[in-house]
């Protein structure tokens, strides 16, 4: 998980890139956070997303405790 300081930096950067579009800002903030988390895990964006999907699917199909 990335630090709050990094998230704030990403938010500032995206707001500068898309100053008049809050919805687009949110999409790009999320994308950049996911990309940063992927990089920390030694993966690219798509590898990280596939890993998350696989984890969610396996959790959804496992029996409750």
N, C-alpha and C positions, 0 to 999 in steps of 0.2 A: 504494500500500500504506500502511496506517495504521501509526502508530508504536506501539511496545510500551507506552508510557505510556498511550496511548488505550485499548489492549486491556485493560490492567490496570484502568483506570477502568470500562470496560464490565463486566468480570468482577465487580468489587465491587458495582456497581449491581444487576446481575442476581442476585447471591447474596443481596442484601437483599430483592429482590422475591420470590424463590422459595427461601427458606432451607431448606426441607425436601425439595426435589426436585432432586437433582443432574442427572438426565436432562433435565428441563425447563430447567435452567440452561444446559446445553450447547447446546440448541436455540436459546435466546434469545441467547446469546453469539454464536453463529455468525450469526444473523439480523442482529444489531446491527452486527457487523463488516462484513458484506456491505453493509448500508445505509450505513455510514460511507464505505466504499470507493466506492459508487455516487455519493454526494453529492460526494465529491472529484472525481469524473469528470464532474460536472454532469448526472447521470442520476438517475432514481428507481430504486427497488429492482427493479421488473420490467424496465425497460430494461436495467439492468446484467446481470441474469440472462440475458435473451435474447441479449445480446452475448456473454456467456461461452459459452452453449450453441452459438451460431453458430461461435465460435472453435474450440471443441472438435470440432464436427462437421467443420469444414473441415480441421482438423489430422488427424482420423481418416481422412479420405478422400484426403488428399494422399499421393503416392508417397513411399516412404522415400528418404533422400538416398543 
